[in-house]
Amino acid sequence: MLNDQPLVFRKSSYSNGQGDCVEVADTSTSSFVRDSKTPDGATLSFPGGAWGAFVEDIKDSKFGV
């Protein structure tokens, strides 16, 4: 919850349907990421466009994966 507003999480379109993925919720200032298997567990927050930049770097194979 952010400022008394619930975060709306979405699963990746690449999710394999097995529950082995992350979920992301975006606000105007941050992205929040959690494990889909434990939605009540820890949530990571990333400022501004940091999460999007990370995802783009993965797509561009900048991490060797």
Buried (B, 14 or more C-beta within 10 A) or exposed (E): EEEEEEBEBEEEEEBEEEEEBBBBBBEEEBBBBBBBEEEEEEBEBBEEEEBEEBEEEEEEEEEEE
